[in-house]
Amino acid sequence: MGSACGDCRWGNRSHCFHPQCVTADGMERGVLSLNRKIPGPTIHVCRNDVVVVDLHNMMEGQESTIHWHGVHQTDTPWMDGVPMITQCPIPHGTTFRYVFNATEPGTQFYHSHSGHQKANGHYGLLVVRSPTDLSLPLYDYDLSEHHIIISDWTLDLVEKFVPGLQSSTVRMDSILINGRGRHYDEEEHELQVQAPLTVFRVKKGFRYRFRLISSGSQFCPFQLQIEQHRMQLISTDGGAVQPRMIDTLISTSGERYDFVLAANQKPGNYWVRVRAIGFCNVERREEFAILSYADETSVTDEVLAYPRTSPPNWDHRFPPGTVLNNPNATCYVPEDNDLCVADLESHEEHRDDSLIDAEPDKTFRILFNTFTADPNTLFSDAGYVRYMTVVLTLNNIGVTNNISMVFPAFPLLTQPELITSDKLFCNDTHRPDHCRPHHACFCLHRLKVNLNDVVEMSLIDDAEVIRDLYHPFHLHGHRFIVTGMGQLPQFRTQSEKLEYVARQPRVQRKVRMPNDHNPPYKDTVSIPSRGFTKIRFRADNPGFWLVHCHFEWHLGIGMSFVLQVGEIEQMKRPPADFPRCGSYQPDVRVPAPAL
């Protein structure tokens, strides 16, 4: 809460709704906002509309970019918003104009792809509507205000925790629903501030489309339940699926889910409940919004945002019922109440036999992990690498196939003439000379495929953490089908894990057998803790595309790689006046002394 909120923090509720007041969880801290809003302005367009957004960077001493998550940028790959991959960072005091076609219908979103700006407030909703949406007959209303953007929140700017402190680890202090929440002090067992909550209005007898965006930055999935209401799932990551009735929806960072809610209960107010689970169960963090049947002529949102009754406490759980994305589920069991993503089915009209039935042209098995770096190596004279201090001397580095990603000094897509040799890149079979065998290597990790290759990729959690951690991986520029996921037995070596995944789906029943008929389309997927997920896609969008863990901290410490699709000659060229950047290291010429 800042000056725009007046006396909101001290109990003047009307001040909490002042223009440009960002209440967040009610605690005072610095934020990064878009047009002084968290989330940023919602963008509603129709399919194939031209979207024009001017990003004016007013952050002193910081650069920025915006990634349009879910938009493939087929004709404008330089608008993908990844610094030093598809564009130069946008310097302070300058304006960059994003212009692209909204070709991918559905619920998408946008967020900063620079530093940890997303975790501090730089994110928002992008809705692309289509007149041919197969879900249209399932609901009566698709209202602009019926979106649920869930994010985690800290009491300090997150830069405090990255690289980090020895005395304190990164943590989730609160959950925000559409930028609103209330910080609960576990030690004092009380709310610190009575900040307003988010309100969703419905009328009895109608069906409403809701759009859920998981905009978390930390390690924990979000669990959504709506008191005494079921949800009819109709879409994930913008792709329509055959309807499934669920009671509990679990999502990880970067995922989107659309569902239909039937307002068929007794008129009144009901709790919309979000809790952080998995790694965060011990922190007991949850937040609430209000689903209200109240008529707006009789009661205002400002009143409803301060419910007269207290929400249920952590130990008073709602019945789980049918759970989507239960991290501990054994899927493909018809009588089970748990569903995983690979259980979902896309519509028959979207079935792509040439993708589903084809032999893959390229197969990759990606082992990802965070490991503890030896301080003697990390802080030696050998160089300076990114890391994160979890606690005390526990310093983590993120890797894929034992490589920690180092971004280039210029944008690969827009300044390809500076790629003078393949020696700029590395992968698990071509490592630089300075990389020791069986040790983490720090270099520009690239995997290359031909244009229109069918690519099969297995993402394998190589960690041995005690608590469950579910990594969401996001593929830029493409969507994929999920063909399988499962838990790994307790193998000791990477080679054993790779062999196990290679033999799927012919092995044990713990493996979630692939949906080979109408698999769902995604662009972000959660990997089971100490497990794997198989995806398949057609590499039909030439360019350099980032593939990465969507935890902000893991991306920051190297858990990513670049997928090069096609040859540089096959990639679209940016406008002639597109911004350029890079290193400046001229030869040093010492002038001769004056005589």
Residue, then its C-alpha position, 0 to 999 in steps of 0.5 A: m500500500g502506497s500513498a494512493c491508498g490514503d488511510c486504507r491500511w488504517g481502516n478507511r475502507s473507501h480509500c482502498f478503492h482509490p484510483q491507482c491504489v494497489t492493496a496487494d496483501g495489505m502490507e506496505r512494500g515496494v512493488l512494480s506495477l503496470n499502469r499502477k495496477i497489479p495485475g496489469p490492464t486486462i487485454h481483450v481481443c478477437r482472434n487475428d486482431v492486430v495487438v499494439v502495446d507500447l511499453h514505456n519503461m519508467m523503472e530507474g536503473q532497470e531494463s524490461t521486456i514483456h513475453w506474451h505467454g501462449v502467443h506463438q508469434t508465428d509472423t513476428p518472432w522478434m515480439d516474443g519478449v525474451p531478452m537476448i534471445t528475441q530482442c534487446p532489453i528495453p532500457h529505462g526511459t525508452t518505449f518499445r512497441y509490441v505489434f503482433n497478430a492474436t492468432e492463438p485463441g483462448t486464455q493467454f497472459y503476459h508478464s515480464h521476462s526480465g529479472h524478477q519483475k513478474a514476481n514483483g507485479h508485472y503480469g496481466l491477462l490476455v484473452v483472445r476470443s474466437p467465434t468458432d470456440l467449441s465451448l460456446p454452447l456450454y455457458d451463458y456468459d463470458l464476462s470480462e471480470h470473471h478471471i482468476i489470476i493467482s500469484d504468490w507474494t512476499l513482504d519484501l522485493v524478491e531481489k532480497f532473496v536472489p542470490g539470497l541471504q544466509s539467514s533467510t530463505v525465499r518464502m511465500d508470505s501471501i497469495l493474491i487473487n487478482g492482486r488482492g489478499r490479506h497477510y496472515d501472521e502465523e506466529e501471531h495467528e491473526l490477520q495483519v491488515q483488513a485489506p479488500l478481497t476480490v469479488f465475483r458476481v453471478k446470478k442464479g440460474f446462469r452458467y459463467r465461463f471463468r478463466l484461471i491463470s496461474s501466475g506464481s513465481q515460486f515453487c508451489p502449485f495452487q489449489l482452487q476450490i469454490e464452496q458448494h460449486r463444481m467446475q466444468l473444465i473446458s480448456t487448458d492453455g488456450g486449447a479446448v478439451q472435452p468437458r470434465m466435471i471437477d471439484t478441485l483444480i490444481s495448477t502450476s506457474g504458467e498454466r491456464y484453465d477455463f471452466v464453467l460455473a453453474a450458479n445453481q446454489k441458494p443465493g448468498n456468498y460463497w468462498v473461492r479458496v486458493r491454497a499453496i500446496g506441495f512444497c508450501n504445505v508446511e507454510r499453511r498459506e491460503e487466500f480467499a475471494i467471494l462468489s456472490y449472488a448479490d444484486e449490484t443494485s442492493v450491495t456494492d463490491e466495496v461492501l462485499a470485499y469485506p465479508r462479515t464472516s471469517p473464512p474457514n481456517w486451514d484445518h477446515r478443508f473443503p471436500p476434494g471430490t474430483v481433483l485435476n492435476n493432483p500431483n500424487a495421483t495415479c492417472y488412467v484409472p477410470e474409477d479414481n477421482d483424480l485426473c492428470v493433464a494427460d487424462l484430458e481429451s482434446h476435441e476430435e476436430h483438433r486431432d492431428d494424426s500426422l503428429i500423434d502417429a508419426e515417428p519422431d524426427k528428433t528425440f530429446r531426453i532432458l534431465f533437469n535439477t538444482f544442485t548444491a555448488d561447492p563454495n570453493t568452486l563457486f567463489s573461485d577466480a575461475g569466473y562468476v556464475r549465477y546461483m541462489t542461496v537457499v540457506l546458510t552455505l547451501n548455494n543452488i545452480g539450475v541445470t538441464n542435462n548438466i548445463s546451466m544456461v548462460f545467455p548470449a551478449f546479443p539477441l540470437l534472432t535479430q542479430p544472427e550475423l554475430i553467430t560466427s560459429d557453432k562454438l557459441f553454443c553447447n549441448d550435452t554432447h558438445r561441451p566447451d573445453h573448460c567444462r569438466p566431465h560429470h560437472a555442471c557446465f556454464c554455457l549457451h545451451r542450444l538444441k537444434v531441429n529442422l523446420n517441420d520436424v516432429v519432436e518428442m521431448s521427455l522432461i525428467d526430474d533428476a532431483e533427489v529432494i525430500r519434499d515434493l517439487y513440481h516443475p512447470f516447463h514452458l515452450h515458447g513459440h509452439r504448443f505440444i501434446v502431452t503423451g505421458m507422465g509418471q513417477l520414476p522408481q528410486f534409480r541411483t543414476q541418470s543412465e538408469k532414469l533415461e533407460y526407464v523413460a526410453r522404454q515407456p509406455r511398456v513398463q510398470r503400472k505406476v506410469r501414466m499411460p499416454n492418451d494416444h487418441n485425442p491428447p490435450y494441447k498445452d504450452t506449459v506442463s507440470i512435471p511430477s516430482r521425481g518423475f517425467t512428462k513426455i511431450r510431442f510437437r511439430a517444430d513449424n515455427p522457425g526461430f530461437w525459442l526458449v524452453h525453461c522452468h517457469f519458476e522465476w528463481h530456477l530460470g534465473i539460475g540457469m534451468s533453461f535452454v534454447l530450441q533452434v528451429g530451422e536454419i537462420e536463412q529460414m527465419k523471418r527477419p525483423p524490421a530494418d530499424f529494429p533495436r540492436c545491442g551487444s558488447y563494446q570491446p574495441d581494440v585499445r590503441v595507446p596514442a603516441p606521446a606528443l613531442 
